[in-house]
Amino acid sequence: MAAYAGNRAAAPILFRMLQSQEALGGGHYNGIATIHEGRIHLIKVVGSTSELLRRYPEVLQLPGTVGIAHSRTPGIDSDAWAQPFFSHDEKVIYCANGAAGRFKGKTDYNTPYMQDKAEGFAYRTAIAEPADSYPVMKDGACVHSSEVVANTIRRVMGENGPLRKALGAAVSVLKSELAALALAVNEPDTVSALRINQPLMWGRDDDGFYLATSAFALENERLQWINPVPACSVMTVGRKTIEFEALSTYLPLMAPCDPVTEIRRTLEAMLDTGEDFCVNDFCVAAAKCWPPEVLAPANMTVYEFLREKVHCGAIESFVVDTKGSGAGLTAPQRRFRKVRA
């Protein structure tokens, strides 16, 4: 994911940050949303950033200096299932990284969905057959859970409610292990964001504030500051300001400290085999270092471990093409291996 709130055109910055990150775990879908003159502008596709630019070269000219972007993992062949997702009235747009995790099968998406349907709201992601682990509703439709969250945020906001608080309230009820970004037309100068345990970094320069899943994307923008977003927090960034609040719902599920020594030993052992690995391989291994009852920030730990190793020249990376989620498409995957003396 990526976000920008500043003085420059947002779309080219967001596109660059997607390009920097999509091979780390996305690349199957890409989308960019900006806000300008009371409207949210959105372009998204099944496919890599190259496919996004091929189909919609105008994506780099989306208007506005505030926006969010997303590149996601494999799924069905439908542009509608690319993120970000609009609320029913296009007044809110939302995207997230993560998964149900420990909340799988415990989160009730059906109740807000059926309330939306009773009020006549259409779901753009609704399909007639099950898709992976996404929720199937009482009316038989399978929808993307993040579209339910987008509509729930909109409902909580009402006409003038603060987006940051609505985002936190929605995700406190529709629980998942994630990080998320959102825009609202009534807050045209800011991005709201949330991090439970999945990775999210922030940075700034004299022109504005930036958010990204990985610091690799922020480094390419040559920023003055690069820092992790605190776990279990909700935040707002503007051109000159950044604000955080604790999201207390999830705090009891966090470990008091991370098993850093064990994680590093585990990841170093993988690299010592001489084999190459994708980011997900490292994340799966790292997650096992935490007790099963806690929310493990494994992916964030892995991203920063790999960034350190790249900087000191201990590992190298290369990109391979994998099968994409659309007919005839490929998705880039970055792989890492130890540099041999």
BASE-674633 format. One line per field, with one value per residue (C-alpha): x, y, z. Coordinates in steps of 0.25 Angstrom, whole numbers. Last residue first. Example, Ala and Ser with C-alpha at 12.3 -4.5 7.8 and 13.67 -1.06 7.14 Angstrom:
X <- (55; 49)
Y <- (-4; -18)
Z <- (29; 31)
***
This chain:
X <- (128; 113; 102; 90; 77; 65; 53; 44; 31; 25; 11; 8; -4; -10; -24; -24; -19; -4; 5; 19; 30; 43; 50; 64; 70; 83; 87; 98; 101; 99; 87; 81; 82; 76; 64; 62; 61; 52; 42; 43; 39; 28; 23; 24; 16; 10; -4; -3; -9; 0; 13; 22; 34; 25; 22; 36; 35; 23; 28; 41; 34; 24; 36; 41; 52; 65; 74; 88; 84; 90; 78; 68; 77; 78; 63; 62; 73; 68; 54; 59; 67; 56; 45; 36; 32; 20; 12; 0; -14; -18; -15; -26; -38; -29; -27; -17; -18; -7; -6; 2; 3; 9; 2; -8; -6; -17; -15; -20; -12; -10; 4; 12; 14; 29; 38; 45; 49; 56; 50; 58; 46; 53; 55; 40; 37; 47; 41; 30; 15; 16; 11; 16; 15; 17; 25; 37; 39; 32; 32; 22; 23; 12; 14; 2; 0; -12; -9; -19; -19; -26; -21; -23; -27; -40; -47; -62; -59; -53; -40; -35; -23; -22; -12; -17; -20; -36; -47; -60; -64; -51; -49; -61; -58; -44; -48; -60; -50; -40; -51; -57; -72; -79; -90; -91; -77; -81; -89; -77; -68; -77; -78; -63; -62; -72; -64; -52; -59; -59; -73; -79; -94; -103; -113; -108; -94; -82; -69; -56; -47; -44; -56; -70; -79; -90; -81; -83; -71; -78; -88; -101; -108; -123; -125; -128; -115; -107; -113; -110; -96; -95; -100; -93; -79; -79; -64; -61; -59; -45; -41; -28; -23; -34; -24; -15; -13; -25; -32; -43; -51; -61; -72; -73; -88; -87; -74; -62; -52; -37; -33; -35; -48; -56; -45; -49; -40; -41; -30; -15; -8; -10; -5; -11; -11; -16; -17; -15; -9; -21; -24; -22; -11; -2; -15; -17; -8; -20; -19; -4; -1; -9; -3; 11; 6; 3; -10; -25; -29; -31; -34; -41; -44; -51; -59; -60; -51; -39; -37; -28; -29; -19; -21; -13; -16; -7; 6; 5; 15; 29; 28; 18; 26; 35; 25; 14; 23; 25; 10; 7; 17; 11; -3; -1; 2; 11; 7; 5; -3; 2; -2; 4; 0)
Y <- (-57; -62; -52; -58; -59; -51; -53; -42; -46; -40; -44; -49; -48; -57; -57; -49; -54; -54; -66; -63; -54; -53; -42; -42; -39; -39; -41; -37; -24; -15; -8; -21; -28; -16; -15; -30; -30; -18; -25; -37; -30; -23; -37; -44; -34; -45; -44; -53; -66; -74; -71; -63; -70; -77; -64; -62; -75; -71; -57; -62; -70; -59; -49; -59; -68; -72; -84; -82; -90; -79; -70; -79; -80; -64; -64; -73; -67; -53; -57; -64; -51; -42; -49; -37; -30; -29; -38; -32; -38; -28; -16; -20; -12; -1; 6; 17; 30; 36; 50; 55; 69; 77; 73; 64; 50; 44; 32; 19; 11; -4; -5; 8; 13; 10; 22; 28; 43; 52; 45; 41; 36; 23; 21; 22; 10; 1; 5; -5; -4; 11; 24; 38; 52; 65; 75; 78; 63; 52; 37; 27; 12; 1; -14; -23; -23; -14; -2; 9; 20; 33; 42; 57; 69; 65; 62; 62; 54; 43; 35; 22; 13; 0; -9; -23; -35; -35; -30; -25; -18; -11; -9; -1; 8; 11; 15; 23; 30; 34; 38; 49; 49; 59; 53; 39; 34; 21; 18; 21; 13; 1; 3; 2; -10; -17; -14; -19; -33; -35; -41; -55; -55; -66; -57; -61; -56; -63; -57; -58; -70; -73; -69; -75; -74; -64; -51; -38; -29; -16; -17; -10; -2; -3; 0; -15; -18; -9; -16; -29; -26; -20; -33; -43; -38; -44; -47; -60; -70; -65; -55; -62; -58; -51; -46; -34; -22; -12; -2; 8; 19; 28; 37; 28; 26; 11; 12; 10; 0; 1; -9; -19; -28; -20; -22; -36; -49; -55; -54; -54; -43; -28; -15; -3; 13; 25; 39; 54; 64; 64; 60; 46; 49; 37; 28; 34; 23; 14; 0; 0; 8; -2; -14; -9; -7; -21; -28; -27; -13; 0; 15; 23; 38; 43; 55; 68; 76; 66; 53; 42; 27; 17; 3; -10; -25; -37; -29; -32; -38; -32; -30; -19; -11; -1; 0; 3; 14; 20; 20; 27; 38; 39; 40; 50; 63; 71; 79; 68; 56; 43; 28; 15; 0)
Z <- (-3; -6; -5; 2; -5; -8; -17; -23; -30; -42; -46; -60; -69; -80; -73; -60; -46; -51; -52; -47; -53; -46; -39; -33; -19; -13; 2; 11; 4; 17; 11; 6; 19; 27; 17; 18; 34; 33; 23; 32; 45; 38; 33; 46; 54; 62; 68; 81; 85; 75; 83; 74; 66; 57; 50; 45; 37; 30; 28; 22; 11; 9; 5; -6; -4; -11; -6; -1; 12; 20; 16; 23; 36; 36; 36; 48; 56; 53; 58; 70; 74; 72; 80; 80; 93; 102; 91; 86; 88; 99; 90; 80; 85; 90; 76; 81; 74; 65; 58; 47; 41; 30; 17; 25; 32; 41; 50; 56; 65; 69; 65; 64; 50; 47; 44; 32; 33; 23; 10; -2; -10; -12; 2; 4; -5; 2; 15; 13; 14; 11; 16; 12; 18; 11; 2; 12; 14; 21; 25; 30; 31; 31; 33; 38; 53; 55; 47; 43; 33; 30; 19; 19; 11; 5; 18; 14; 2; 11; 9; 15; 18; 25; 32; 36; 45; 45; 53; 47; 61; 64; 49; 48; 60; 56; 42; 48; 58; 47; 37; 46; 46; 37; 30; 36; 39; 45; 32; 23; 31; 30; 15; 14; 24; 15; 3; 10; 13; -2; -6; -8; -10; -5; 1; 15; 11; 7; 13; 6; 9; -6; -15; -13; -25; -29; -28; -21; -22; -27; -15; -17; -6; -5; 9; 12; 4; 14; 26; 20; 18; 33; 38; 29; 32; 46; 50; 56; 44; 43; 55; 58; 44; 36; 26; 23; 15; 14; 5; 7; -1; 5; -1; -13; -9; -7; -1; -10; -10; -12; -17; -28; -27; -37; -47; -48; -50; -36; -26; -24; -15; -15; -19; -13; -14; -6; -10; -7; -16; -26; -40; -47; -58; -55; -57; -71; -76; -73; -80; -81; -68; -60; -68; -64; -50; -50; -53; -50; -51; -43; -46; -35; -34; -21; -22; -15; -23; -23; -16; -21; -23; -29; -32; -35; -35; -36; -33; -18; -9; -10; -25; -23; -14; -22; -34; -24; -18; -32; -35; -22; -26; -40; -34; -23; -31; -21; -9; 1; 6; 0; 2; -1; 0)
***
